[in-house]
Amino acid sequence: MDFLMAYNGMGQFIERLERMGELRRIREPVDPVLEITEIADRVVKAGGPALLFENPKGSAIPLAIGLFATKKRMSLALGVEDYEEIACEIEKLVSLPANMPPGLLGKATLLPGLAVIGRNTAPKIISGSAPCQDVVKTGKDARLSELPVLHCWPEDGGRFITLPLVFTKDVHGKRNVGMYRVQIYDDYTAGMHWQRHKVGSRHYAEYERQGRDIPVAIVLGGDPAYTYSATAPLPDFLDEMAFAGFLRKKPVELIRCKTVDVEVPADADIVIEGVVPAGERRTEGPFGDHTGFYTLEDEYPVFRVTAITHRKNPIYPATIVGRPPMEDGWLGKATERLFLPLVRLFVPEILDYNLPVEGVFHNMAIVKIKKRYPGHAQKVMSAIWGLGQLMFTKIIIVVDDWVNIHDLSEVLWVTANNIDPERDTTFIKGPMDVLDHASRAMGFGSKMGIDATRKMPEEGFTRPWPPVITMDADIKKRVDELWPKLGL
Ligand SMILES: [Mn+2]
């Protein structure tokens, strides 16, 4: 079995996908303006292969899309057959503290397992030459128009880099990597979509308070584990590059940028170096977003290019977002599985959860619990609304342990049957994802919890609760034996 733990650049990952029949090369010239979106949308919705556009119109750099767009490719991107393996590994790591003397490590104050990850797989800073700096362009030679950047949807404000890994440091030098879309304004300026809840925006605010421009590197490609790590909802103390090192089982090698004080992965395909000046804002958007609706224009900071460096033969990675199911759904599903052990560390009664792609992750969570006491479902809702990025969850449905929460038909059947809507819905107010277009204000609104568990007398239900209809196992077995004789 051809098995690689860590990829040296996007090119190696693409070769592997090709060997496994997971990638199609397209030689026909295709326009990054709208045409690639229409092709990629059809292919992702049909569960088709990743695509490598070798001749995107207007650029000499090939464009890859759909690299993460199935469970199999998402797993291959993380160097495993199935990303459930990584979820098991994380579960083992975070269950370590249970064996430690109490008081040594408080599991409520830090995630010891993740601290272990951070220590063992810390990135290494290297010096000298690096593939990502094979070609160095500075000043007027560093033109964004050389990249095959997509204009995704008709009403978009322009072209957007859709898989950028945005590297920043806080004023004390602590690194963060996030994925914030980048709108191209012209050859040397771009929009930096730093939403208020994001770490990148906090770093910028720290610099801005001191009246300083923040150095930024926008990285494209490299080992696909970097791209996944940039999207993962990691706790702030955990460096995305240490997490990537854990995923690829090899520390990430970082090299200093040519014109800014930021370190980037040596095996990256393309690095756009620059600064985001204090005090500068410009209209960003609209952008056809992952909710399936456009995000409207707003004012955001501006990125100014100081250099573009790249490999000899770089690949430009892209994705499109829009009406689900889309490629980002698979990145999200990997996160759902990889982070379940961490969610369970804080809310152990959660047996499993499903963030359906139709709910675009922050709109809906279906949660399965073993209910033990009156109000247990409401306790779990409150815990979820207080937990990391799950705080944005607009609707939570809680069901009993026997329900298959990954079957939305079953969830709808159980929920509609099990609720007295007035009694079983809980409303609270809190922070909303800024992409929510229906909430009363940007970033603030109400959330709904639906308790679809079996009710207890203390919860106001005093009639007998009816059993679910199921057939006896011995009858099923007898019919299995009879079946061939029935001619059905
Ligand atoms: Mn972070």
Residues whose N, C-alpha, C, O or C-beta is under 5 A from the ligand:
A	BS01	MN	N176 V177 V199 L234 P235 D236 L238
